[in-house]
Amino acid sequence: MKEFKLPKVEDEQSVLKTIRIKFTTLKKIEDLSKESHLSVNRIINECIEFALNNLDIKKD
């Protein structure tokens, strides 16, 4: 699996969407946000993008 790295901030069009996230997951993301000086939003978006780019869908 590829290594997950937090890229530099880029401007990109976005939309507002409400989601539910586990408290423990959010806590980890908030801690990472503080350490990396990146927004929680940016980290969540990068995590989603990484997961989608590395998703292995097996078709039957």
C-alpha positions in Angstrom: 0.0 0.0 0.0 1.2 3.5 -0.7 2.3 5.8 2.1 -0.2 8.5 3.2 1.4 11.9 3.1 -0.2 15.2 3.8 0.3 17.5 0.8 0.7 21.2 0.7 -2.6 23.2 0.8 -4.2 23.9 -2.6 -7.2 25.9 -3.5 -10.0 23.8 -4.9 -13.7 24.3 -5.3 -15.6 22.6 -2.5 -19.2 21.9 -1.3 -20.7 21.8 2.1 -21.8 18.4 3.3 -22.7 17.2 6.8 -21.3 13.8 7.8 -21.2 11.7 11.0 -17.8 10.5 12.2 -16.8 8.4 15.1 -15.6 10.4 18.1 -12.3 8.5 18.4 -11.5 9.0 14.7 -12.2 12.7 15.0 -9.9 12.9 18.1 -7.1 11.3 16.1 -7.7 13.8 13.2 -7.8 16.8 15.6 -4.5 15.7 17.1 -2.9 15.3 13.7 -4.3 18.8 12.8 -2.6 20.4 15.7 0.7 18.6 15.0 0.7 19.3 11.3 -0.8 22.8 11.4 -3.4 21.8 8.8 -7.1 22.1 9.1 -9.3 19.2 10.2 -11.2 19.7 6.9 -8.0 19.4 4.8 -6.9 16.2 6.6 -10.3 14.6 6.2 -10.4 15.5 2.5 -6.9 14.1 2.0 -7.8 10.8 3.8 -10.9 10.4 1.7 -9.0 11.0 -1.5 -6.2 8.6 -0.5 -8.8 5.9 0.3 -10.6 6.3 -3.0 -7.4 6.3 -5.0 -6.2 3.1 -3.3 -9.6 1.3 -3.2 -9.4 -2.2 -4.5 -12.9 -3.1 -5.8 -13.2 -6.7 -6.9 -16.0 -7.3 -9.4 -17.7 -10.7 -9.4 
